[in-house]
């Protein structure tokens, strides 16, 4: 068992209790507001186990980051032994924006990086042409058409090997598509894609990836959520950079690949940070400790300004 991680069943109740106990700090501009964004399915402890590798389960990352946030906010006092002053208040399960005067830290699976930009989200629907008659011929033609469409929307760059980019190192900031589903009925076959968007994304460009293919009858793009940018105080950025240097060994900024609670916050004074990767299914003790240290150090060093 992982001795440094709290019992999964205790985390949501501790978060709710701490949210109430720190609510008075929301009016303090020197205190940071901390909210954990659910990106892996939420905070139900019933679907998370505690094993040798840490938290394990579909929403292990969400629950682990919430536990780290609770520990970090509890640890931030009036004077930080590392040389800073600051305070923090937790918002769980939803952010309470009215009356919150300080900046926001949105806790997400950023693998230790800092983020002030979250990509938008759109949907591309592609209708395939009718296949030839006959079961075998129709299945082969539909399979070939699907492969052709998927290949056509793969990201491409003249300088970077984006086709081998499994962790989004090179594709951050690019319009990228991922297969969302395939529907087949009496009217034909429809292929659906989720689209990660940037300020340069246009409907014509997205539809144009497939519209000229002979196997495509029609393509429709719909924007769902726009790109979100944060503009937090420079003092918060310096605090986060220093905390990241201690917690993960270095700091860097990176786009986040899609909209989250960060995108929904109606303020520019926000910064996303955290540990783990989306959909990992495991959140170990090292990720927990680094996330706790990153949050605690940022909040303690901020102190307003």
C-alpha positions in Angstrom: 0.0 0.0 0.0 1.1 3.6 -0.5 1.4 5.1 3.0 1.7 8.7 1.9 -1.7 8.9 0.2 -4.9 9.5 2.1 -7.7 6.9 2.1 -9.6 7.6 -1.1 -12.9 7.5 0.8 -11.9 10.4 3.0 -10.9 12.9 0.3 -14.3 14.3 -0.8 -15.5 14.9 2.7 -12.2 16.6 3.7 -12.5 18.8 0.6 -16.0 19.8 1.4 -15.1 20.6 5.0 -12.0 22.6 4.0 -14.1 24.6 1.5 -16.3 25.7 4.3 -13.4 26.5 6.7 -11.5 28.6 4.2 -14.5 30.5 2.7 -13.7 33.7 4.7 -10.4 34.0 2.8 -12.2 34.5 -0.6 -12.4 38.2 0.0 -8.6 38.5 0.6 -6.8 39.5 -2.6 -3.6 38.0 -1.1 -5.1 34.5 -1.0 -5.4 32.3 -4.0 -8.5 30.4 -4.9 -7.9 26.7 -5.6 -10.2 24.6 -7.7 -9.6 21.0 -8.9 -11.0 20.5 -12.4 -12.6 17.1 -12.9 -11.2 15.8 -16.2 -11.1 12.1 -15.6 -14.6 11.4 -14.5 -14.9 13.2 -11.1 -14.3 12.5 -7.5 -16.2 9.4 -6.6 -14.0 7.3 -4.3 -15.9 4.2 -5.0 -14.2 3.8 -8.3 -10.7 4.3 -6.9 -8.6 1.8 -5.1 -5.3 2.3 -3.1 -2.7 -0.2 -4.2 1.1 -0.5 -4.4 1.1 2.0 -7.4 -1.0 4.6 -5.6 -4.5 5.5 -6.5 -5.9 3.2 -9.3 -9.1 3.6 -11.2 -10.6 5.6 -14.1 -10.8 8.8 -12.0 -7.7 8.2 -9.9 -6.1 11.4 -11.2 -9.0 13.6 -10.2 -9.2 12.2 -6.7 -5.5 12.3 -6.3 -5.2 15.9 -7.3 -8.1 16.8 -5.0 -6.3 15.1 -2.1 -3.1 17.0 -2.9 -5.0 20.3 -3.1 -6.6 19.6 0.3 -3.2 18.9 1.8 -1.7 22.0 0.2 -4.4 24.4 1.3 -4.3 23.0 4.8 -0.6 23.5 5.0 -0.5 27.1 3.9 -0.4 29.3 7.0 0.5 33.0 7.7 4.2 32.5 7.3 5.8 30.0 5.0 9.1 28.4 6.2 10.4 28.7 2.7 10.3 32.5 2.9 6.9 33.5 1.6 3.5 34.7 3.0 0.2 33.8 1.6 -3.1 32.0 2.0 -5.4 29.8 0.1 -9.1 28.8 0.0 -10.4 25.7 -1.6 -13.5 25.6 -3.9 -15.1 22.2 -4.1 -17.0 20.8 -5.9 -17.8 24.0 -7.8 -15.9 27.3 -7.9 -17.7 30.1 -6.1 -16.6 33.1 -8.2 -18.7 36.0 -6.7 -16.7 37.5 -3.8 -13.4 35.8 -4.7 -10.9 38.6 -5.0 -7.7 36.7 -5.4 -6.4 34.9 -8.5 -7.3 31.3 -9.3 -5.2 28.1 -9.4 -7.0 25.5 -11.4 -5.6 22.0 -10.7 -5.4 19.8 -13.7 -3.2 17.0 -15.2 -0.5 19.2 -16.7 2.4 16.9 -15.9 4.0 19.5 -13.8 3.8 22.3 -16.4 2.0 25.6 -16.1 -0.7 26.7 -18.5 -2.4 30.0 -19.2 -4.0 28.8 -22.5 -6.6 26.1 -23.0 -7.5 25.0 -26.5 -11.1 25.3 -27.7 -13.3 22.4 -28.8 -15.3 21.8 -32.0 -16.9 18.8 -33.8 -16.5 17.7 -37.4 -19.2 15.4 -38.9 -18.3 13.6 -42.1 -20.9 11.8 -44.2 -19.4 9.0 -46.4 -20.6 8.3 -49.9 -22.9 5.3 -50.3 -20.9 2.0 -50.6 -21.4 -0.4 -53.6 -24.1 -3.1 -53.4 -23.3 -6.4 -51.7 -22.3 -7.1 -48.1 -18.6 -7.9 -48.7 -18.0 -5.1 -51.2 -19.9 -2.6 -49.0 -18.0 -3.4 -45.9 -14.6 -3.3 -47.7 -15.5 0.1 -49.3 -16.7 1.6 -46.0 -13.5 0.4 -44.2 -11.3 1.8 -46.9 -13.3 5.1 -46.8 -13.0 5.3 -43.0 -9.2 4.7 -43.2 -8.8 7.4 -45.9 -10.8 10.0 -43.8 -8.8 9.2 -40.6 -5.5 9.5 -42.5 -6.6 12.8 -44.0 -7.1 14.5 -40.7 -3.8 13.4 -39.1 -1.8 16.4 -38.0 1.1 17.4 -40.2 4.0 19.8 -39.8 6.9 20.6 -42.1 9.5 20.6 -39.4 8.2 18.4 -36.5 7.5 14.7 -36.4 3.9 15.2 -35.2 2.9 11.8 -36.5 4.9 10.2 -33.7 3.8 12.7 -31.1 1.9 10.5 -28.6 2.1 13.1 -25.7 1.2 16.3 -27.5 4.7 17.7 -27.3 4.6 19.1 -30.9 0.9 19.4 -31.5 0.1 21.9 -28.7 -1.1 25.0 -30.4 -2.2 23.1 -33.5 -5.7 22.3 -34.7 -5.9 18.5 -34.1 -8.7 16.0 -34.6 -9.4 12.7 -32.8 -12.0 10.1 -33.8 -15.1 10.4 -31.6 -17.3 7.7 -33.2 -18.8 6.1 -36.3 -22.5 5.8 -36.9 -24.1 3.6 -39.6 -27.8 3.4 -40.4 -30.1 3.2 -43.4 -29.0 6.7 -44.6 -25.3 5.8 -44.7 -22.2 6.1 -42.6 -21.2 9.1 -40.6 -17.8 9.7 -39.0 -17.5 12.1 -36.0 -14.3 13.8 -34.8 -13.5 16.0 -31.8 -11.5 19.0 -32.8 -9.0 20.8 -30.5 -9.0 24.4 -31.7 -6.8 27.4 -31.8 -7.4 31.1 -32.7 -6.5 30.2 -36.3 -9.1 27.3 -36.6 -11.7 28.0 -39.2 -14.7 25.9 -40.4 -13.4 26.0 -44.0 -10.0 24.7 -43.0 -11.4 21.9 -40.9 -13.9 20.8 -43.5 -11.3 21.2 -46.2 -9.3 18.4 -44.7 -11.8 15.9 -46.0 -14.2 17.6 -48.4 -12.3 16.9 -51.5 -12.0 13.1 -50.9 -14.1 11.0 -53.3 -15.4 8.9 -50.4 -16.9 12.0 -48.7 -20.4 13.1 -49.4 -20.4 16.1 -47.1 -18.6 17.6 -44.0 -19.9 20.0 -41.3 -17.8 21.7 -38.6 -19.3 23.2 -35.5 -17.5 25.2 -32.9 -18.5 24.2 -29.4 -16.2 26.0 -26.9 -13.7 28.8 -27.8 -10.1 29.0 -26.8 -9.5 30.4 -23.2 -6.6 32.5 -22.1 -5.6 33.5 -18.6 -3.7 36.6 -17.7 -2.8 36.1 -14.0 -0.7 38.6 -12.0 3.0 38.4 -12.7 3.6 37.8 -9.0 1.5 34.6 -9.2 3.5 33.5 -12.2 6.8 34.0 -10.4 5.5 32.2 -7.4 4.3 29.2 -9.6 7.6 29.2 -11.5 9.6 29.0 -8.2 7.3 26.4 -6.8 7.6 24.3 -10.0 11.4 24.6 -9.9 11.4 23.0 -6.4 8.6 20.5 -7.0 9.4 19.1 -10.4 12.9 20.4 -11.1 12.1 23.0 -13.7 9.2 25.1 -15.0 7.7 25.6 -18.5 4.5 26.8 -20.0 2.3 24.7 -22.3 -1.1 24.8 -23.9 -3.7 22.5 -22.4 -5.3 20.4 -25.1 -9.0 21.2 -24.5 -11.6 23.1 -22.4 -11.9 22.4 -18.7 -13.2 24.3 -15.7 -10.4 26.7 -16.4 -12.2 27.7 -19.6 -15.4 28.3 -17.7 -14.0 30.6 -15.1 -15.3 34.1 -15.9 -12.0 35.8 -15.0 -8.6 36.2 -16.7 -6.8 36.0 -13.3 -6.2 32.2 -13.5 -3.4 29.7 -13.9 -3.6 25.9 -14.5 -1.1 23.6 -12.9 -0.8 20.1 -11.5 0.6 16.7 -12.1 -0.4 13.5 -13.9 -1.8 13.1 -17.4 -5.4 12.9 -18.6 -6.8 9.4 -18.6 -3.8 7.8 -16.9 -5.9 5.6 -14.6 -3.2 5.8 -11.9 -2.0 8.5 -9.6 1.0 7.6 -7.5 2.6 8.9 -4.4 5.3 10.9 -6.3 2.6 12.6 -8.4 0.7 13.4 -5.2 3.7 14.8 -3.4 4.7 16.9 -6.4 1.2 18.3 -6.8 0.9 19.1 -3.1 4.3 20.8 -3.2 3.6 22.8 -6.4 0.3 24.1 -5.0 1.5 24.8 -1.5 4.6 26.6 -2.8 2.7 28.7 -5.2 0.0 29.8 -2.7 2.6 30.5 0.1 4.9 32.6 -2.1 2.1 34.6 -3.8 0.9 36.9 -1.0 -0.9 39.3 -3.3 0.6 42.0 -5.5 
